[in-house]
Amino acid sequence: MEHKDEYVPPAGAGYEPTDVSAGLAAKFGIVLLAVAVVINVALWGLFRVLASWERSQQAAVAYPLAEGRGQQLRLPPLPRLQPLPVNDITQFRAEEERLLHTVGWVDRSAGIVRIPIEDAMRLTLERGLASRPQASNAGPLQVGSMPEDSSAGRTYERRTFTPLTKE
């Protein structure tokens, strides 16, 4: 039986004839461990030096909001953060509701007053709204340029409009 599919290495090819030396691998491991210990000790020392330097720098920094402990603290300049935003929005909405439902002056010199919404709606229904005068039914009106129906607004045409008359 012949094996034609069997792998045949090229001439001169082979494998590594020697193994790794156990002594060399041990020396490499010891050197690697020693370097790791030295680096960790050096970093620990560096962190201690930097921490002590930072503590000395913090003592020299003056915090303007912490001056005069026991006295009234100075507030930072505007804009400031809202300490209780929920309370602020509740107060704002309550003030808006009060303004919408009470009578008061908006501008006394101009004679502008504020009235409740319900009263304003009632007066609008009684008096009606201002509108343009009705056009006469005397023929077609020139509306001017309007978009063509099929152009999606890209081109314009002149259109006329004939108002419907009541018969």
C-alpha positions as CSV (number, residue, x, y, z in Angstrom):
1,M,0.0,0.0,0.0
2,E,1.4,3.4,-1.1
3,H,0.9,6.6,0.7
4,K,1.0,9.3,-1.9
5,D,-0.6,12.0,0.4
6,E,2.0,11.6,3.1
7,Y,4.0,14.7,3.9
8,V,7.6,14.6,2.8
9,P,9.8,17.4,4.2
10,P,12.1,19.2,1.8
11,A,15.8,18.3,1.7
12,G,17.8,19.8,4.5
13,A,14.7,20.5,6.7
14,G,14.5,19.1,10.2
15,Y,13.8,20.0,13.8
16,E,15.6,21.7,16.6
17,P,18.1,19.2,17.8
18,T,18.7,20.7,21.2
19,D,16.4,21.6,24.1
20,V,16.3,24.8,26.1
21,S,18.8,24.8,28.9
22,A,17.1,24.6,32.3
23,G,19.8,26.7,33.9
24,L,19.4,29.5,31.4
25,A,15.6,29.5,31.9
26,A,16.0,29.7,35.7
27,K,18.5,32.6,35.4
28,F,16.0,34.4,33.1
29,G,13.2,33.9,35.6
30,I,15.3,35.1,38.5
31,V,16.4,38.2,36.6
32,L,12.8,38.9,35.6
33,L,11.6,38.6,39.2
34,A,14.4,40.9,40.4
35,V,13.6,43.5,37.8
36,A,9.9,43.4,38.8
37,V,10.8,43.8,42.5
38,V,13.1,46.7,41.8
39,I,10.4,48.5,39.6
40,N,7.7,48.0,42.3
41,V,9.9,49.3,45.1
42,A,10.9,52.3,42.9
43,L,7.2,53.1,42.1
44,W,6.2,52.8,45.8
45,G,9.0,55.3,46.7
46,L,7.9,57.6,43.9
47,F,4.3,57.6,45.0
48,R,5.3,58.3,48.6
49,V,7.5,61.3,47.5
50,L,4.7,62.7,45.3
51,A,2.0,62.2,48.0
52,S,4.1,64.2,50.5
53,W,4.8,66.9,47.9
54,E,1.0,67.1,47.2
55,R,0.3,67.5,50.9
56,S,2.8,70.3,51.2
57,Q,1.3,72.1,48.2
58,Q,-2.3,71.7,49.5
59,A,-1.3,73.5,52.7
60,A,-0.2,76.5,50.7
61,V,-3.4,76.8,48.6
62,A,-6.0,79.2,50.0
63,Y,-9.6,78.1,49.4
64,P,-11.6,81.3,49.0
65,L,-14.9,79.8,50.1
66,A,-13.4,78.4,53.3
67,E,-12.1,81.7,54.6
68,G,-13.4,82.9,57.9
69,R,-14.8,79.7,59.3
70,G,-17.7,80.4,61.6
71,Q,-18.4,83.6,59.7
72,Q,-20.8,83.9,56.8
73,L,-19.2,82.3,53.7
74,R,-18.9,84.3,50.6
75,L,-20.9,83.0,47.7
76,P,-19.2,82.4,44.4
77,P,-20.1,84.7,41.5
78,L,-23.1,84.0,39.3
79,P,-24.1,81.7,37.8
80,R,-24.2,79.2,40.7
81,L,-25.6,75.7,40.9
82,Q,-29.1,75.3,42.2
83,P,-29.0,73.6,45.6
84,L,-32.6,72.4,45.4
85,P,-33.8,72.5,41.7
86,V,-37.0,70.7,42.5
87,N,-38.0,73.4,44.9
88,D,-37.0,76.1,42.4
89,I,-39.2,74.7,39.6
90,T,-42.1,74.2,42.0
91,Q,-41.9,77.9,43.1
92,F,-41.5,79.0,39.5
93,R,-44.6,77.0,38.4
94,A,-46.6,78.3,41.4
95,E,-45.7,81.9,40.5
96,E,-46.7,81.3,36.8
97,E,-50.1,79.9,37.9
98,R,-50.6,82.8,40.2
99,L,-49.9,85.2,37.3
100,L,-52.3,83.3,35.0
101,H,-55.2,83.5,37.4
102,T,-55.0,86.9,38.9
103,V,-55.6,90.5,37.8
104,G,-52.6,92.9,37.8
105,W,-50.7,95.6,36.0
106,V,-48.2,94.6,33.3
107,D,-47.3,98.2,32.4
108,R,-49.2,100.9,34.2
109,S,-47.9,103.8,32.1
110,A,-49.0,102.1,28.9
111,G,-52.3,100.9,30.5
112,I,-51.6,97.2,29.9
113,V,-53.3,94.9,32.5
114,R,-53.3,91.2,33.1
115,I,-56.5,89.3,33.5
116,P,-57.3,85.7,34.3
117,I,-57.4,83.2,31.4
118,E,-61.1,82.4,31.9
119,D,-62.0,86.1,31.7
120,A,-59.9,86.6,28.6
121,M,-61.5,83.6,26.8
122,R,-65.0,84.9,27.7
123,L,-64.2,88.4,26.4
124,T,-62.8,87.0,23.2
125,L,-66.0,85.1,22.6
126,E,-68.1,88.2,23.3
127,R,-66.1,90.6,21.2
128,G,-64.7,88.3,18.5
129,L,-61.3,88.4,16.9
130,A,-60.0,91.1,14.5
131,S,-59.9,89.9,10.9
132,R,-59.2,91.3,7.4
133,P,-62.1,92.7,5.5
134,Q,-63.9,90.3,3.2
135,A,-62.9,90.5,-0.5
136,S,-65.7,91.5,-3.0
137,N,-66.9,88.8,-5.4
138,A,-65.9,90.8,-8.4
139,G,-64.1,88.2,-10.6
140,P,-61.0,86.2,-10.1
141,L,-58.2,87.3,-7.8
142,Q,-54.6,87.2,-8.8
143,V,-52.9,85.1,-6.1
144,G,-49.5,85.4,-7.5
145,S,-46.8,82.8,-7.8
146,M,-47.6,79.4,-6.2
147,P,-45.7,76.1,-6.4
148,E,-46.9,73.8,-9.2
149,D,-48.7,70.7,-8.0
150,S,-46.3,68.3,-9.7
151,S,-43.1,70.1,-8.9
152,A,-42.9,69.5,-5.1
153,G,-42.4,73.2,-4.8
154,R,-39.4,73.5,-7.1
155,T,-41.1,75.6,-9.9
156,Y,-43.8,78.2,-9.6
157,E,-46.7,79.2,-11.8
158,R,-49.3,82.0,-11.8
159,R,-52.7,80.8,-10.4
160,T,-56.0,82.5,-10.2
161,F,-58.7,82.0,-7.6
162,T,-62.4,82.5,-8.0
163,P,-64.1,82.7,-4.7
164,L,-67.2,80.7,-4.2
165,T,-70.4,82.8,-4.0
166,K,-73.3,82.0,-1.8
167,E,-76.4,81.5,-3.9
